[in-house]
């Protein structure tokens, strides 16, 4: 959530920064928020005036009654009652306007980083590392690699989406045999690869409305989420949601930061706006496994953490023998909560397209303000300073199974139709080094 004090103090600068996102409706929402904030301050000032006058009248009424001037005292009491009625009306208006202001602040996106490139859509996202492709580029793959993973999976008996649909619905997947083992191996490998720096957490995968709001999924992405209305719970779209809220409403010591967490969880996304897009095989599904890495930091620690987390993901993808690239997300393609974001994509030769497998993002204090996660700052000598500050949050998909699984099948397929298991995964494969 954007800081209303920043909006109030620097409206021109904030509006200019948000204009980089290319959404013409944003400026109107910002102006509505500014108007609501101004009205709240007017209400507060008038309530203070009323309370001061009522206190003054109370003292005066007491004096007049002691002096026997009952008539004048009654007149002042009438004035006090009128002011009390006005204050009651202002209190109701204050609650209504405050609620409206919060609703507006919840839909105003984060301010893009100065580093984020300007652009209107994903077509404007620049490649910042790679692409790492075979000789000949996208045309350099052999014919036996140009088979889509859903065909490979069916041929090998390791992908059975037809029965997954029978069990659940369309856009659910089911891996079998060595395919299921491969999916599990990817998760374990991602956890082990980051265990040197990140604490493993097994969080709830059903969360409250407040928790889902803290990370920015609500209210904007309510239609893409699975809800359990009876219990006011939501299925998580990513482990980012529960991990971010571990310290919601808490004040941390600066010496504790950065805090680093990782989690393997199933993830659930309705993806209502994605009907008909990339629905074959493992490219887009309503339920999938993912390992998430997340950090809470000071503002000063955040840029270095972002670089580190991007590097971790890139090295992991490279170790799987997958062809990849990293792209910087432009302002017109940034998610609502994102301050800066870098996507890692792999090339799937069977699908003939680049697939996003990770997004590593810095949210500045946008999520922390929603979740109320603060820390006690220290000065240069390590002495506690007065007050508290909001942490910065960062997260990334260390490894999302479906598309990595798909890219492995297509990239490592052999002329005989078998698939070579990447060497780094073999310790988790129960002795399987080749599927098929």
N, C-alpha and C positions, 0 to 999 in steps of 0.2 A: 504494500500500500504506500502510495506517495505521501510524503510528509506535508501536512496541510500548512505548517509554519513556513516551509520552503515555498510553497505555492503562494502564500500570503505575502511573503517578503520579496519574492522575485518572480512575479507572475509573467513578466515579459520573457525572461530567460527560460522559465519552465515551458511556456507555450511554444517557444522557438525550438526547444529540445524535443518536445513531443511531436512537433510538426514534421520532424525527420522521419517519423514512422509512416507518414503518407496517408493517414486516415483523416479526412476532412471533418468528420463528426466529432473528433476528439476536442477540438477547440471549443465547441459549443458546450460539451460536458464540463470542461475546465472552467468556463465562464459561469456555468450553473453552480459549480462547487464554490467558486469565489463569492458568488452572490449569497449562497447559503451560509458560508463562513462569516461574511459581513453581517448578515441578519442575526446570526448567533451572538456575535459580539455586541450588536445593538441591544438585543434582548438582555444580555448579561449586564450591560451598563444601565439599562432602565430598571432592571430588578434591583441592582445595587442602590440606585437612587430611591426606589420605593422603600426598600428596607431601612435605609438611613432616615427617610422621612417618617416612616412608621415608628421607629425607635424614638425619634424626636417628639412625635405626637404623644407617644406613650408617657414620656417624661413630663410633657406639658399637661396632659390630662391629669396625671397624679398630683401635680402641683396645684392645678386649678381646683380639684376636689378637696385638697387639704385646706385651700383658702375659701371654700364654700361657693365657688363660682360654677355651679352645676350646669347651668345652661350653656356656657361656653365650652365646658368639658364635653357635653353631649355632642355639640357641633363638631368638635375635633375628632370625637370617636366615629362620627358618621364619615368624615374624611378618611379616617384610618380603615374603616370597613370597605370603602370604595377602592382605596389603594390595594387592600388585600384581595379584592375580587380581580383587580387588574393583574396582580402578581400571579394569581392562580391561572388566569388565562395565558399569561406569558410563560408560565411553567409548562403548560400543555403544548404551547407553540414551540418552546425550546426543545422538548423531547421529539416533536415531529420533525423539526428542521434538522436536529442533530442526527436523527435516523436517516433523513434524506441525504445529508452530507456524507455519512458513512457509506451509504449505497453508491453514491457518486464516486467516492474515493476508491471503492472496491473495484470499479470498472475502469478507472484511469490507469493505463499501463505504466510500467517503469520507465524511467528516463534512460535512453540508450547511452552507452559509454561513448566517449569521444573517439575511442579506437574503432568502434563498430562502423563499417563502411556504409555510406549512403546507398540506397537502392530501393526499388519498388516491390520486388518479388524475389523468389528463389533463383530466378534467372540471373540476378545481379550478385549472387554470392560468389566472392572470389576464392579460388583455390589457393591455400597458403602453404601446404606441403603436398608433395606428390604432383601428379599421380604416379604411383609406383605400379607400372604395368610391364608385361613381357615385351620383348623386342617386337615391334610392329604395332604396339599400342593395343587398342580395343580389338583390332583385327588380328592380333598375334596369337590368339588361342586356337588350339587344335579342334578339329571337328568333333572328336569324342567329348570335348568339354562344352560343346554348344547344345547340350541337352538340358532342358529345364529340370530343376530339382524335383518337381512333382512327378515327372516321368521316371527319373532315376529312383526316387523313393518307392514308387509303385513297383518298378522292376525288381528292386532288391527286397521288397516286402517290409520296408521300415517306415513307410508313411501311409496311413490309412485314414484319410480325411473323410471318405465316404461313410465309414462307420462312426467317425466322430460326429458327423452331421446327424446320423441316426440317433446317437446317444443324446446329443445336445441340440444343436442347430447349425445352420451354415456359418462359415467363418470360425469354426472351432477345429482344432487339429489333434491328431493322435499319432505319436511316434511309437514304433514297436521294435522289439528285439534290439539289435545293435543301434537302431535309430534312437530309441529311448535312452540307451546307455550313452550315446554320443551327446544327447541333450544334457544329461546329468553331468557328464564329464566336463562340458563347457562351463557349467556353473561352478563346479568344484575348482576347476583351473583358475577361473576368475577370482574366486575367494582366496585361494592360495597365493595368487600373484600379487595381491594387495594386502596380505596379512602382515607384512612388515611395517605398515604405517596406519592401517585402519582397523578399528575394533569391530569384530563381527557381532551383529545384532540379529535376533530373530523377532521382528516386531509383529504386532497384530496386522492382519490384512483386511480387517474391517475397521473403519475409523468413523469418528463423529463428524457432523457437519462442520463444527468449529475447526477440526483438524484439516479437513479438506479445503476449507476457506483459507487457512493460514498460508498454504503454498500457492494459492491463486487459481486452483482448479474451479472453485466456486466464487462467484455465481456463473462465470462465463461459460464453463464447460460442463454444466449440469447435464445437458442432453447427451454427452459422450460418456457419462459415468453410469455404472450400475448401482442402484440404490435399494436399500432394504427399508422401506418406509415405516413398517411396523415398529422398528427399533431405532429409527433415525440414524442408521448406519449406512456407510458406503463402501463398496469394494474398491480397494486401492488401484489407481491406474499405474502406479510406480511406487517403489519403496521410498522414494524421495518424500512422500507425504508423511508417513509415520516417523521417519528418521528426523525430519526437520523439526517435528513437534516434541521430540524427546525432552527438550529443555524449554518448552513453551511456558511462558509466565514465570521464568526463573531469571535470577541475576547471577552471572558467572564471574569468576575472578579472571582478570586478563592473563594471569600466569597459566591458566588452564588451556588457553587458546593457542593454536587451533585444536578443536575437537574433531576427530575423524571417525566416521562410521561407515560400515558397509553391510549390505544385507542381500541375501538371496530370497526372493519372493515370487509367487505367481502374481501376475498383473492382469487387470481386467479393464477393457476399453470397449465401450459400445460402438464408438466411431460412427455415429449416426450420419455424419457428413461425408463418409467415405464409401457409400454404397457403389458397387461396381468398379472400384479402383483397386487394382493389385490384390484381388481376392483369391487367386489361385495359389495352391501350395501353402507355403509358410510366410508369404510376403506380408500379409495383413490378417491378424486373427484377434478374436475377442478375448482370448486367454493365452498368456504366454509367460515364460520364465525369464527373469532378468536379475542380474547382479548390479546393485547400485552402490556408488561411492559418494560420500557427502561430507562436507566440512563446514564447521562454524568457525569464524575467524574475526580478527580485527580488520578494519578497512585496509590497513597497511600490508597485512599478510595475504590478502585476497589475490592480487595479481600473480604473485609467485605460485600460489596454490593452484590457480587456474592453469598455468603453464605446466605444472607438475602433473595434474590430473589428465590433461590432454596427452602428455607424453606417455603416461601409463597406458592409456587406451590404445594409442598408436603402436606401442611396442607389443602389446598383447595381440593385436590384430596381425601385425607383421609376423609374430612367432607362429601363428596358425598358417602361414604361407599364403595369405590372402592379399590380393592386390587392392590397394586402398589409396585414399587421399583425404585431406582435411580441408574443410571450407569454412570461412568466416561468414557468419550469418549477418546479412545487411539489415539496416534499420526497418525496412518495409516487410521483412520476413521474421523479425524477432517475435518470440512469444511474449505474452502480456507481462509476465513477471521478470523477463530476462533483461539484464543490464548489458551483458555481452555473452555470446554463445558461439561455439565452434562445433560443427558436426564432423564426425568421421564416417566415411562411406566406403563400402567395399564394392568391387566390380564383380557381378555375377555373370559369367560368360554364357550360361544357358538361358538366362532371362534377357541377356543383352542390355543390362542397365546397371547404373550405380544405385546402391541400396544404403540408406542411412542405417547404421548399426549403433551409433552412439551420438549423444548430444551432451557436451560438457559446457555448463553454464555458470555464470556469476550473476547473482541476483541483487547485488549491493545489499541495502538494508530493507528492501521491499517486502520480503517474506517475514523477516524478523519483526518488522513493525506490526504485521498482522498477528504474528504468534507471540509478540511481546517477549522476545529473547534479548536480554541485555547483559552487559558486563561492566565491571568496575575498572575504569581506565587507570593506568599507572603513568607517572611522569617519567622523564628521561633517567631519573635516579632510582626508579622502581618504587617510588612512594605513591600510595593511593591518592587519586584526585577526587574532588567533590563530584557528586552526581554519578550518573550511569550513561552508557552509550549503547546503541543497538549493534548487535553483531552483524556481520555479513555472512551470507550463505552461498555455498557453491555445491553443485552436484553433477554427476555424470553417470551415464550407463557404462559401467565397466565392461559389461557384455550382455547383450540382449540375444537370447537363444535363436529365435526363428530365422532371422535373415543371415546370421553367422552360420547356422546349421545348413541353410540352403546354399550359401556361397561355398562352404566346404565341399558339399556333394558335387557341385558343378565344377569347381576349380580343380579338385583332386581326383576327378573321375579318370579312369584309365581306359585304354583302347578296348579291353575285354569287358567293360561295363562295371568293374569293381571300383571302389573308392578307397584310396589310401588315407588312413587316419593320420593327421598331423602328429609328429613325434611328441610334442609337448602334452598331448592328450592321452597318450598310450598308457601312462601309469594309472589312469582312471578308467580304462576300458576293459578290465578283466582279461587282459591278454590279447584283445582284438587289435590288430594293426592294419587290417584290411577288411572292408565290408563287401561281401559278395564273393 
